Amino acid sequence: MMAGAGEDVRVLFGAAVRAALDAWPALQIAVENGFGGVHSQEKAEWLGGAVEDYFIANADLDLEEVEDFLGELMTTEFDTVVEDGSLPQVSQQLQTMFHHFQKGDGAALQEITAQINQKKCKATATPLKTAEKTDVAEDDVDSVEEMEVTATNDGATTDVVCPQPQPSDPDPQTIKEEDIVEDGWTIVRRKK
């Protein structure tokens, strides 16, 4: 591979990494809601370069190492724990891009980037309403605010909704309306 061609492929790899991260609903929500503070957008831009550099510096990464790295960055930079099943998917996608980069396959990187940009979803988060308020002041209790995530096609005029990550559990749980009790608890039963 020639030096100029290697630099071109590196640029394409960087663009593909940024496209994958920009299309990641968990990161979109963290940025849009300021989970990373007032500099959330700058952190998201920095994240693309950090991920690119991480792959370049570590040629033989396992999928779990990539997941751990991304999860740690989301936790430390955006105070966000990713539990929607998207972390393995994004990690696998990044790893595939890196393999194309290592082979010098710029055409494959361009194709992946184009596919990501074409399928890019817009994710929004809305706080879930709780069943009843308590008399305890918010400062007295460490609280976790749950968010409901909705994804829609960015700029599309169709009624198609972006695909959501499928749960990895082969025996998914279902919630029936009668399982929601007054005090805000939900009874979850497994399918038989």
Backbone as JSON Lines, residues from 0, in Angstrom:
{"i":0,"aa":"M","n":[0.85,-1.16,0.0],"ca":[0.0,0.0,0.0],"c":[0.9,1.23,0.0]}
{"i":1,"aa":"M","n":[0.6,2.19,-0.83],"ca":[1.39,3.42,-0.94],"c":[1.03,4.35,0.22]}
{"i":2,"aa":"A","n":[1.96,5.24,0.56],"ca":[1.75,6.14,1.7],"c":[0.51,7.01,1.5]}
{"i":3,"aa":"G","n":[0.33,7.55,0.3],"ca":[-0.82,8.4,0.02],"c":[-2.12,7.62,0.11]}
{"i":4,"aa":"A","n":[-2.09,6.39,-0.41],"ca":[-3.29,5.55,-0.37],"c":[-3.63,5.18,1.06]}
{"i":5,"aa":"G","n":[-2.6,4.92,1.89],"ca":[-2.83,4.59,3.3],"c":[-3.47,5.75,4.05]}
{"i":6,"aa":"E","n":[-3.03,6.96,3.74],"ca":[-3.62,8.15,4.39],"c":[-5.07,8.32,3.97]}
{"i":7,"aa":"D","n":[-5.36,8.07,2.68],"ca":[-6.73,8.18,2.19],"c":[-7.65,7.18,2.89]}
{"i":8,"aa":"V","n":[-7.16,5.94,3.05],"ca":[-7.95,4.91,3.72],"c":[-8.15,5.28,5.19]}
{"i":9,"aa":"R","n":[-7.15,5.88,5.8],"ca":[-7.27,6.32,7.2],"c":[-8.37,7.39,7.32]}
{"i":10,"aa":"V","n":[-8.41,8.31,6.36],"ca":[-9.46,9.34,6.36],"c":[-10.83,8.68,6.2]}
{"i":11,"aa":"L","n":[-10.92,7.7,5.3],"ca":[-12.19,6.99,5.1],"c":[-12.59,6.21,6.35]}
{"i":12,"aa":"F","n":[-11.61,5.61,7.02],"ca":[-11.89,4.89,8.27],"c":[-12.42,5.86,9.33]}
{"i":13,"aa":"G","n":[-11.78,7.02,9.45],"ca":[-12.23,8.03,10.41],"c":[-13.65,8.49,10.11]}
{"i":14,"aa":"A","n":[-13.96,8.7,8.84],"ca":[-15.31,9.11,8.45],"c":[-16.33,8.02,8.76]}
{"i":15,"aa":"A","n":[-15.95,6.76,8.53],"ca":[-16.85,5.65,8.82],"c":[-17.11,5.54,10.32]}
{"i":16,"aa":"V","n":[-16.07,5.69,11.13],"ca":[-16.22,5.64,12.59],"c":[-17.16,6.74,13.05]}
{"i":17,"aa":"R","n":[-16.96,7.94,12.56],"ca":[-17.82,9.07,12.96],"c":[-19.26,8.86,12.52]}
{"i":18,"aa":"A","n":[-19.45,8.29,11.33],"ca":[-20.82,8.0,10.85],"c":[-21.5,6.99,11.76]}
{"i":19,"aa":"A","n":[-20.76,5.94,12.15],"ca":[-21.34,4.91,13.02],"c":[-21.71,5.51,14.38]}
{"i":20,"aa":"L","n":[-20.85,6.34,14.93],"ca":[-21.13,6.95,16.23],"c":[-22.27,7.96,16.14]}
{"i":21,"aa":"D","n":[-22.3,8.73,15.04],"ca":[-23.38,9.71,14.86],"c":[-24.74,9.03,14.71]}
{"i":22,"aa":"A","n":[-24.75,7.8,14.2],"ca":[-26.01,7.07,14.01],"c":[-26.4,6.25,15.23]}
{"i":23,"aa":"W","n":[-25.57,6.23,16.26],"ca":[-25.81,5.43,17.47],"c":[-26.82,6.15,18.36]}
{"i":24,"aa":"P","n":[-28.04,5.61,18.51],"ca":[-29.08,6.29,19.3],"c":[-28.66,6.62,20.74]}
{"i":25,"aa":"A","n":[-27.91,5.74,21.4],"ca":[-27.5,6.01,22.78],"c":[-26.64,7.26,22.86]}
{"i":26,"aa":"L","n":[-25.73,7.44,21.92],"ca":[-24.89,8.63,21.9],"c":[-25.69,9.86,21.51]}
{"i":27,"aa":"Q","n":[-26.59,9.72,20.54],"ca":[-27.46,10.84,20.13],"c":[-28.24,11.39,21.33]}
{"i":28,"aa":"I","n":[-28.83,10.48,22.08],"ca":[-29.64,10.88,23.23],"c":[-28.78,11.56,24.29]}
{"i":29,"aa":"A","n":[-27.59,11.01,24.53],"ca":[-26.69,11.59,25.52],"c":[-26.29,13.01,25.13]}
{"i":30,"aa":"V","n":[-26.02,13.22,23.86],"ca":[-25.61,14.55,23.39],"c":[-26.79,15.52,23.43]}
{"i":31,"aa":"E","n":[-27.93,15.1,22.88],"ca":[-29.09,15.99,22.8],"c":[-29.61,16.41,24.18]}
{"i":32,"aa":"N","n":[-29.45,15.55,25.16],"ca":[-29.96,15.86,26.49],"c":[-28.86,16.39,27.42]}
{"i":33,"aa":"G","n":[-27.69,16.63,26.88],"ca":[-26.61,17.24,27.65],"c":[-26.07,16.37,28.76]}
{"i":34,"aa":"F","n":[-26.09,15.05,28.58],"ca":[-25.6,14.15,29.63],"c":[-24.11,14.34,29.86]}
{"i":35,"aa":"G","n":[-23.4,14.88,28.88],"ca":[-21.97,15.13,29.01],"c":[-21.68,16.54,29.46]}
{"i":36,"aa":"G","n":[-22.69,17.27,29.91],"ca":[-22.5,18.64,30.33],"c":[-22.67,19.6,29.15]}
{"i":37,"aa":"V","n":[-22.23,20.83,29.35],"ca":[-22.42,21.85,28.32],"c":[-21.59,21.58,27.07]}
{"i":38,"aa":"H","n":[-20.6,20.73,27.18],"ca":[-19.74,20.42,26.05],"c":[-20.04,19.04,25.46]}
{"i":39,"aa":"S","n":[-21.27,18.6,25.54],"ca":[-21.65,17.27,25.05],"c":[-21.33,17.09,23.58]}
{"i":40,"aa":"Q","n":[-21.64,18.09,22.75],"ca":[-21.4,17.98,21.32],"c":[-19.9,17.86,21.03]}
{"i":41,"aa":"E","n":[-19.1,18.64,21.73],"ca":[-17.64,18.57,21.54],"c":[-17.11,17.21,21.99]}
{"i":42,"aa":"K","n":[-17.68,16.67,23.06],"ca":[-17.26,15.35,23.52],"c":[-17.6,14.28,22.48]}
{"i":43,"aa":"A","n":[-18.76,14.4,21.85],"ca":[-19.15,13.44,20.83],"c":[-18.19,13.5,19.65]}
{"i":44,"aa":"E","n":[-17.78,14.71,19.25],"ca":[-16.83,14.85,18.15],"c":[-15.47,14.27,18.55]}
{"i":45,"aa":"W","n":[-15.05,14.54,19.79],"ca":[-13.8,13.99,20.29],"c":[-13.86,12.46,20.32]}
{"i":46,"aa":"L","n":[-15.01,11.92,20.67],"ca":[-15.18,10.48,20.79],"c":[-14.83,9.77,19.48]}
{"i":47,"aa":"G","n":[-15.23,10.36,18.35],"ca":[-14.9,9.76,17.05],"c":[-13.4,9.62,16.86]}
{"i":48,"aa":"G","n":[-12.66,10.66,17.17],"ca":[-11.2,10.6,17.06],"c":[-10.59,9.64,18.05]}
{"i":49,"aa":"A","n":[-11.13,9.6,19.26],"ca":[-10.61,8.7,20.29],"c":[-10.81,7.24,19.89]}
{"i":50,"aa":"V","n":[-11.97,6.91,19.34],"ca":[-12.24,5.54,18.89],"c":[-11.32,5.18,17.73]}
{"i":51,"aa":"E","n":[-11.18,6.09,16.78],"ca":[-10.29,5.86,15.64],"c":[-8.86,5.6,16.13]}
{"i":52,"aa":"D","n":[-8.35,6.44,17.01],"ca":[-7.0,6.28,17.55],"c":[-6.86,4.97,18.34]}
{"i":53,"aa":"Y","n":[-7.91,4.59,19.07],"ca":[-7.89,3.35,19.85],"c":[-7.68,2.15,18.94]}
{"i":54,"aa":"F","n":[-8.39,2.14,17.82],"ca":[-8.23,1.02,16.89],"c":[-6.84,1.03,16.25]}
{"i":55,"aa":"I","n":[-6.35,2.19,15.87],"ca":[-5.04,2.29,15.23],"c":[-3.94,1.83,16.19]}
{"i":56,"aa":"A","n":[-4.07,2.18,17.47],"ca":[-3.05,1.83,18.47],"c":[-3.13,0.37,18.91]}
{"i":57,"aa":"N","n":[-4.27,-0.28,18.71],"ca":[-4.48,-1.66,19.17],"c":[-5.0,-2.5,18.02]}
{"i":58,"aa":"A","n":[-4.1,-3.11,17.28],"ca":[-4.46,-3.81,16.04],"c":[-5.27,-5.09,16.25]}
{"i":59,"aa":"D","n":[-5.09,-5.78,17.37],"ca":[-5.76,-7.07,17.58],"c":[-6.79,-6.99,18.7]}
{"i":60,"aa":"L","n":[-7.83,-6.24,18.5],"ca":[-8.85,-6.07,19.53],"c":[-9.93,-7.14,19.43]}
{"i":61,"aa":"D","n":[-10.32,-7.66,20.58],"ca":[-11.48,-8.55,20.65],"c":[-12.73,-7.68,20.71]}
{"i":62,"aa":"L","n":[-13.86,-8.26,20.34],"ca":[-15.13,-7.54,20.38],"c":[-15.43,-7.04,21.79]}
{"i":63,"aa":"E","n":[-15.14,-7.87,22.79],"ca":[-15.4,-7.48,24.18],"c":[-14.56,-6.28,24.6]}
{"i":64,"aa":"E","n":[-13.32,-6.19,24.1],"ca":[-12.47,-5.06,24.42],"c":[-13.04,-3.77,23.84]}
{"i":65,"aa":"V","n":[-13.57,-3.85,22.63],"ca":[-14.18,-2.68,21.99],"c":[-15.43,-2.27,22.77]}
{"i":66,"aa":"E","n":[-16.25,-3.24,23.14],"ca":[-17.46,-2.96,23.93],"c":[-17.1,-2.29,25.25]}
{"i":67,"aa":"D","n":[-16.1,-2.84,25.93],"ca":[-15.67,-2.26,27.21],"c":[-15.19,-0.83,27.04]}
{"i":68,"aa":"F","n":[-14.41,-0.59,25.99],"ca":[-13.88,0.75,25.72],"c":[-15.02,1.73,25.47]}
{"i":69,"aa":"L","n":[-15.94,1.38,24.58],"ca":[-17.07,2.26,24.29],"c":[-17.95,2.48,25.52]}
{"i":70,"aa":"G","n":[-18.22,1.4,26.24],"ca":[-19.05,1.51,27.45],"c":[-18.4,2.42,28.48]}
{"i":71,"aa":"E","n":[-17.09,2.29,28.65],"ca":[-16.37,3.13,29.61],"c":[-16.41,4.6,29.19]}
{"i":72,"aa":"L","n":[-16.22,4.86,27.89],"ca":[-16.28,6.24,27.42],"c":[-17.67,6.84,27.63]}
{"i":73,"aa":"M","n":[-18.71,6.06,27.35],"ca":[-20.08,6.56,27.55],"c":[-20.34,6.85,29.02]}
{"i":74,"aa":"T","n":[-19.81,6.01,29.89],"ca":[-20.01,6.2,31.33],"c":[-19.24,7.41,31.84]}
{"i":75,"aa":"T","n":[-17.97,7.51,31.48],"ca":[-17.15,8.6,32.02],"c":[-17.45,9.94,31.37]}
{"i":76,"aa":"E","n":[-17.68,9.96,30.07],"ca":[-17.87,11.23,29.37],"c":[-19.32,11.71,29.36]}
{"i":77,"aa":"F","n":[-20.27,10.77,29.36],"ca":[-21.69,11.15,29.23],"c":[-22.54,10.67,30.4]}
{"i":78,"aa":"D","n":[-21.92,10.1,31.43],"ca":[-22.65,9.62,32.59],"c":[-23.83,8.74,32.16]}
{"i":79,"aa":"T","n":[-23.56,7.88,31.2],"ca":[-24.61,7.05,30.59],"c":[-24.19,5.59,30.58]}
{"i":80,"aa":"V","n":[-25.06,4.72,31.05],"ca":[-24.85,3.28,30.97],"c":[-25.72,2.78,29.82]}
{"i":81,"aa":"V","n":[-25.09,2.19,28.82],"ca":[-25.8,1.73,27.63],"c":[-26.32,0.31,27.89]}
{"i":82,"aa":"E","n":[-27.65,0.18,27.97],"ca":[-28.27,-1.11,28.25],"c":[-29.32,-1.49,27.22]}
{"i":83,"aa":"D","n":[-29.26,-0.86,26.05],"ca":[-30.28,-1.13,25.03],"c":[-29.88,-2.21,24.04]}
{"i":84,"aa":"G","n":[-28.75,-2.86,24.28],"ca":[-28.29,-3.91,23.38],"c":[-27.53,-3.39,22.18]}
{"i":85,"aa":"S","n":[-27.34,-2.08,22.07],"ca":[-26.67,-1.52,20.9],"c":[-25.15,-1.54,21.0]}
{"i":86,"aa":"L","n":[-24.62,-1.66,22.2],"ca":[-23.17,-1.63,22.37],"c":[-22.45,-2.74,21.59]}
{"i":87,"aa":"P","n":[-22.91,-4.0,21.66],"ca":[-22.26,-5.05,20.84],"c":[-22.41,-4.79,19.34]}
{"i":88,"aa":"Q","n":[-23.55,-4.24,18.93],"ca":[-23.78,-3.99,17.51],"c":[-22.84,-2.92,16.98]}
{"i":89,"aa":"V","n":[-22.72,-1.81,17.71],"ca":[-21.84,-0.73,17.29],"c":[-20.38,-1.21,17.33]}
{"i":90,"aa":"S","n":[-20.03,-1.96,18.35],"ca":[-18.66,-2.49,18.46],"c":[-18.33,-3.39,17.28]}
{"i":91,"aa":"Q","n":[-19.25,-4.27,16.92],"ca":[-19.04,-5.16,15.77],"c":[-18.9,-4.36,14.49]}
{"i":92,"aa":"Q","n":[-19.73,-3.36,14.33],"ca":[-19.67,-2.52,13.14],"c":[-18.31,-1.8,13.04]}
{"i":93,"aa":"L","n":[-17.84,-1.27,14.16],"ca":[-16.54,-0.6,14.18],"c":[-15.41,-1.58,13.89]}
{"i":94,"aa":"Q","n":[-15.52,-2.77,14.42],"ca":[-14.49,-3.78,14.19],"c":[-14.45,-4.18,12.71]}
{"i":95,"aa":"T","n":[-15.6,-4.31,12.09],"ca":[-15.66,-4.62,10.66],"c":[-15.0,-3.51,9.85]}
{"i":96,"aa":"M","n":[-15.29,-2.27,10.21],"ca":[-14.66,-1.14,9.52],"c":[-13.15,-1.18,9.66]}
{"i":97,"aa":"F","n":[-12.69,-1.52,10.85],"ca":[-11.25,-1.55,11.08],"c":[-10.58,-2.65,10.25]}
{"i":98,"aa":"H","n":[-11.24,-3.78,10.09],"ca":[-10.7,-4.86,9.25],"c":[-10.56,-4.39,7.8]}
{"i":99,"aa":"H","n":[-11.55,-3.63,7.31],"ca":[-11.46,-3.07,5.95],"c":[-10.31,-2.07,5.88]}
{"i":100,"aa":"F","n":[-10.14,-1.29,6.92],"ca":[-9.03,-0.33,6.96],"c":[-7.69,-1.07,6.91]}
{"i":101,"aa":"Q","n":[-7.56,-2.14,7.69],"ca":[-6.32,-2.9,7.72],"c":[-5.99,-3.51,6.35]}
{"i":102,"aa":"K","n":[-7.02,-3.9,5.61],"ca":[-6.83,-4.46,4.27],"c":[-6.62,-3.37,3.22]}
{"i":103,"aa":"G","n":[-6.84,-2.1,3.61],"ca":[-6.7,-1.0,2.65],"c":[-7.88,-0.91,1.7]}
{"i":104,"aa":"D","n":[-9.03,-1.42,2.12],"ca":[-10.23,-1.47,1.28],"c":[-11.06,-0.2,1.47]}
{"i":105,"aa":"G","n":[-10.64,0.86,0.81],"ca":[-11.34,2.14,0.92],"c":[-12.75,2.1,0.35]}
{"i":106,"aa":"A","n":[-12.95,1.31,-0.71],"ca":[-14.27,1.2,-1.34],"c":[-15.29,0.62,-0.36]}
{"i":107,"aa":"A","n":[-14.88,-0.39,0.41],"ca":[-15.79,-0.99,1.39],"c":[-16.12,0.01,2.49]}
{"i":108,"aa":"L","n":[-15.14,0.8,2.91],"ca":[-15.38,1.82,3.95],"c":[-16.35,2.88,3.44]}
{"i":109,"aa":"Q","n":[-16.19,3.29,2.18],"ca":[-17.12,4.26,1.6],"c":[-18.54,3.7,1.53]}
{"i":110,"aa":"E","n":[-18.64,2.42,1.16],"ca":[-19.96,1.78,1.05],"c":[-20.63,1.69,2.43]}
{"i":111,"aa":"I","n":[-19.85,1.3,3.45],"ca":[-20.39,1.2,4.8],"c":[-20.87,2.56,5.28]}
{"i":112,"aa":"T","n":[-20.06,3.59,5.06],"ca":[-20.42,4.94,5.48],"c":[-21.7,5.4,4.78]}
{"i":113,"aa":"A","n":[-21.81,5.13,3.48],"ca":[-23.01,5.51,2.74],"c":[-24.25,4.78,3.27]}
{"i":114,"aa":"Q","n":[-24.11,3.49,3.58],"ca":[-25.23,2.72,4.12],"c":[-25.67,3.27,5.48]}
{"i":115,"aa":"I","n":[-24.71,3.6,6.32],"ca":[-25.03,4.14,7.64],"c":[-25.77,5.46,7.5]}
{"i":116,"aa":"N","n":[-25.25,6.34,6.65],"ca":[-25.88,7.65,6.47],"c":[-27.27,7.53,5.87]}
{"i":117,"aa":"Q","n":[-27.48,6.52,5.02],"ca":[-28.79,6.31,4.41],"c":[-29.81,5.81,5.43]}
{"i":118,"aa":"K","n":[-29.36,4.96,6.36],"ca":[-30.27,4.35,7.33],"c":[-30.31,5.1,8.65]}
{"i":119,"aa":"K","n":[-29.59,6.21,8.74],"ca":[-29.45,6.92,10.0],"c":[-30.81,7.27,10.6]}
{"i":120,"aa":"C","n":[-30.94,6.99,11.87],"ca":[-32.18,7.24,12.6],"c":[-32.01,8.44,13.52]}
{"i":121,"aa":"K","n":[-33.1,9.07,13.82],"ca":[-33.11,10.16,14.77],"c":[-33.75,9.62,16.04]}
{"i":122,"aa":"A","n":[-33.01,9.64,17.14],"ca":[-33.51,9.11,18.41],"c":[-33.86,10.27,19.33]}
{"i":123,"aa":"T","n":[-34.95,10.1,20.06],"ca":[-35.34,11.08,21.06],"c":[-35.64,10.36,22.36]}
{"i":124,"aa":"A","n":[-35.49,11.08,23.45],"ca":[-35.77,10.49,24.76],"c":[-36.77,11.37,25.48]}
{"i":125,"aa":"T","n":[-37.72,10.72,26.14],"ca":[-38.67,11.45,26.96],"c":[-38.71,10.79,28.32]}
{"i":126,"aa":"P","n":[-38.74,11.59,29.38],"ca":[-38.8,10.99,30.73],"c":[-40.08,10.19,30.9]}
{"i":127,"aa":"L","n":[-39.97,9.05,31.56],"ca":[-41.14,8.24,31.86],"c":[-41.86,8.84,33.05]}
{"i":128,"aa":"K","n":[-43.17,8.83,33.0],"ca":[-43.96,9.35,34.12],"c":[-44.04,8.29,35.21]}
{"i":129,"aa":"T","n":[-43.9,8.72,36.45],"ca":[-43.99,7.78,37.57],"c":[-45.42,7.74,38.07]}
{"i":130,"aa":"A","n":[-45.78,6.66,38.73],"ca":[-47.14,6.45,39.2],"c":[-47.54,7.46,40.27]}
{"i":131,"aa":"E","n":[-46.65,7.71,41.22],"ca":[-46.98,8.68,42.25],"c":[-45.72,9.34,42.76]}
{"i":132,"aa":"K","n":[-45.86,10.56,43.23],"ca":[-44.73,11.32,43.75],"c":[-44.57,11.0,45.24]}
{"i":133,"aa":"T","n":[-43.33,11.09,45.71],"ca":[-43.09,10.89,47.13],"c":[-42.77,12.23,47.77]}
{"i":134,"aa":"D","n":[-42.8,12.27,49.1],"ca":[-42.54,13.51,49.82],"c":[-41.05,13.7,50.1]}
{"i":135,"aa":"V","n":[-40.2,12.84,49.62],"ca":[-38.77,12.94,49.85],"c":[-38.17,13.93,48.86]}
{"i":136,"aa":"A","n":[-37.37,14.84,49.35],"ca":[-36.74,15.83,48.5],"c":[-35.74,15.13,47.57]}
{"i":137,"aa":"E","n":[-35.61,15.64,46.34],"ca":[-34.71,15.02,45.37],"c":[-33.27,15.05,45.83]}
{"i":138,"aa":"D","n":[-32.88,16.06,46.59],"ca":[-31.5,16.18,47.06],"c":[-31.16,15.09,48.08]}
{"i":139,"aa":"D","n":[-32.16,14.54,48.74],"ca":[-31.93,13.56,49.79],"c":[-31.72,12.15,49.25]}
{"i":140,"aa":"V","n":[-32.06,11.92,48.0],"ca":[-32.02,10.57,47.45],"c":[-31.25,10.59,46.13]}
{"i":141,"aa":"D","n":[-30.36,9.6,45.96],"ca":[-29.73,9.43,44.65],"c":[-30.79,8.83,43.75]}
{"i":142,"aa":"S","n":[-31.05,9.48,42.63],"ca":[-32.12,8.98,41.77],"c":[-31.59,8.7,40.38]}
{"i":143,"aa":"V","n":[-32.29,7.83,39.7],"ca":[-31.99,7.51,38.32],"c":[-33.23,7.88,37.52]}
{"i":144,"aa":"E","n":[-33.04,8.7,36.51],"ca":[-34.17,9.09,35.67],"c":[-34.23,8.15,34.49]}
{"i":145,"aa":"E","n":[-35.35,7.47,34.34],"ca":[-35.5,6.55,33.21],"c":[-36.0,7.33,32.01]}
{"i":146,"aa":"M","n":[-35.56,6.91,30.84],"ca":[-35.96,7.56,29.61],"c":[-36.57,6.53,28.68]}
{"i":147,"aa":"E","n":[-37.55,6.96,27.93],"ca":[-38.14,6.13,26.89],"c":[-37.55,6.61,25.58]}
{"i":148,"aa":"V","n":[-37.08,5.69,24.75],"ca":[-36.4,6.05,23.52],"c":[-37.31,5.79,22.34]}
{"i":149,"aa":"T","n":[-37.38,6.78,21.44],"ca":[-38.15,6.66,20.22],"c":[-37.22,6.98,19.06]}
{"i":150,"aa":"A","n":[-37.21,6.14,18.04],"ca":[-36.36,6.39,16.87],"c":[-37.23,6.55,15.65]}
{"i":151,"aa":"T","n":[-36.91,7.53,14.82],"ca":[-37.62,7.74,13.57],"c":[-36.59,7.98,12.47]}
{"i":152,"aa":"N","n":[-37.0,7.75,11.24],"ca":[-36.09,7.97,10.12],"c":[-35.81,9.45,9.99]}
{"i":153,"aa":"D","n":[-34.55,9.81,9.84],"ca":[-34.12,11.2,9.75],"c":[-34.4,11.73,8.34]}
{"i":154,"aa":"G","n":[-35.36,12.65,8.24],"ca":[-35.65,13.28,6.96],"c":[-36.49,12.44,6.03]}
{"i":155,"aa":"A","n":[-36.89,11.27,6.43],"ca":[-37.68,10.41,5.54],"c":[-39.15,10.77,5.64]}
{"i":156,"aa":"T","n":[-39.89,10.56,4.54],"ca":[-41.3,10.88,4.54],"c":[-42.17,9.63,4.62]}
{"i":157,"aa":"T","n":[-41.56,8.49,4.85],"ca":[-42.32,7.26,4.95],"c":[-42.75,7.03,6.4]}
{"i":158,"aa":"D","n":[-43.61,6.06,6.59],"ca":[-44.07,5.71,7.93],"c":[-43.2,4.64,8.57]}
{"i":159,"aa":"V","n":[-42.09,4.29,7.93],"ca":[-41.21,3.25,8.45],"c":[-40.47,3.79,9.66]}
{"i":160,"aa":"V","n":[-40.38,2.99,10.7],"ca":[-39.65,3.36,11.9],"c":[-38.34,2.61,11.9]}
{"i":161,"aa":"C","n":[-37.29,3.26,12.38],"ca":[-35.97,2.62,12.41],"c":[-36.03,1.36,13.24]}
{"i":162,"aa":"P","n":[-35.3,0.33,12.82],"ca":[-35.3,-0.91,13.6],"c":[-34.61,-0.7,14.94]}
{"i":163,"aa":"Q","n":[-35.18,-1.25,15.97],"ca":[-34.6,-1.17,17.29],"c":[-33.79,-2.43,17.54]}
{"i":164,"aa":"P","n":[-32.72,-2.33,18.34],"ca":[-31.93,-3.53,18.62],"c":[-32.8,-4.61,19.25]}
{"i":165,"aa":"Q","n":[-32.59,-5.83,18.81],"ca":[-33.35,-6.94,19.35],"c":[-32.69,-7.41,20.64]}
{"i":166,"aa":"P","n":[-33.48,-7.78,21.65],"ca":[-32.88,-8.28,22.88],"c":[-32.11,-9.56,22.62]}
{"i":167,"aa":"S","n":[-31.02,-9.76,23.34],"ca":[-30.21,-10.94,23.12],"c":[-30.76,-12.16,23.85]}
{"i":168,"aa":"D","n":[-31.7,-11.95,24.75],"ca":[-32.31,-13.05,25.5],"c":[-33.19,-13.86,24.55]}
{"i":169,"aa":"P","n":[-32.94,-15.17,24.37],"ca":[-33.74,-15.96,23.45],"c":[-35.18,-16.18,23.93]}
{"i":170,"aa":"D","n":[-35.45,-15.97,25.23],"ca":[-36.78,-16.14,25.79],"c":[-37.26,-14.77,26.31]}
{"i":171,"aa":"P","n":[-37.76,-13.87,25.42],"ca":[-38.09,-12.52,25.85],"c":[-39.26,-12.5,26.83]}
{"i":172,"aa":"Q","n":[-39.26,-11.46,27.64],"ca":[-40.32,-11.3,28.63],"c":[-41.4,-10.4,28.05]}
{"i":173,"aa":"T","n":[-42.63,-10.63,28.49],"ca":[-43.72,-9.78,28.03],"c":[-44.42,-9.2,29.24]}
{"i":174,"aa":"I","n":[-44.98,-8.01,29.04],"ca":[-45.71,-7.35,30.12],"c":[-47.15,-7.2,29.67]}
{"i":175,"aa":"K","n":[-48.05,-7.71,30.48],"ca":[-49.47,-7.58,30.2],"c":[-50.02,-6.41,31.01]}
{"i":176,"aa":"E","n":[-51.07,-5.82,30.52],"ca":[-51.66,-4.66,31.17],"c":[-52.07,-4.96,32.61]}
{"i":177,"aa":"E","n":[-52.58,-6.15,32.86],"ca":[-53.03,-6.49,34.21],"c":[-51.86,-6.71,35.16]}
{"i":178,"aa":"D","n":[-50.63,-6.8,34.64],"ca":[-49.46,-7.01,35.48],"c":[-48.92,-5.71,36.08]}
{"i":179,"aa":"I","n":[-49.44,-4.57,35.65],"ca":[-49.0,-3.3,36.22],"c":[-49.89,-3.0,37.41]}
{"i":180,"aa":"V","n":[-49.27,-2.94,38.58],"ca":[-50.03,-2.7,39.81],"c":[-49.95,-1.24,40.2]}
{"i":181,"aa":"E","n":[-50.86,-0.81,41.1],"ca":[-51.04,0.58,41.47],"c":[-49.79,1.29,41.95]}
{"i":182,"aa":"D","n":[-48.96,0.64,42.71],"ca":[-47.84,1.32,43.34],"c":[-46.65,1.53,42.4]}
{"i":183,"aa":"G","n":[-46.85,1.3,41.11],"ca":[-45.8,1.57,40.14],"c":[-44.94,0.37,39.79]}
{"i":184,"aa":"W","n":[-45.14,-0.75,40.45],"ca":[-44.38,-1.95,40.17],"c":[-45.0,-2.68,38.99]}
{"i":185,"aa":"T","n":[-44.19,-3.42,38.28],"ca":[-44.67,-4.21,37.16],"c":[-44.27,-5.66,37.39]}
{"i":186,"aa":"I","n":[-45.24,-6.53,37.24],"ca":[-44.96,-7.97,37.36],"c":[-44.59,-8.46,35.99]}
{"i":187,"aa":"V","n":[-43.43,-9.11,35.89],"ca":[-42.94,-9.61,34.61],"c":[-42.94,-11.13,34.66]}
{"i":188,"aa":"R","n":[-43.6,-11.72,33.67],"ca":[-43.68,-13.17,33.58],"c":[-43.04,-13.64,32.3]}
{"i":189,"aa":"R","n":[-42.39,-14.76,32.34],"ca":[-41.78,-15.34,31.14],"c":[-42.84,-16.08,30.33]}
{"i":190,"aa":"K","n":[-42.64,-16.11,29.01],"ca":[-43.52,-16.9,28.15],"c":[-43.29,-18.36,28.41]}
{"i":191,"aa":"K","n":[-44.32,-19.16,28.23],"ca":[-44.18,-20.6,28.46],"c":[-44.1,-21.34,27.17]}
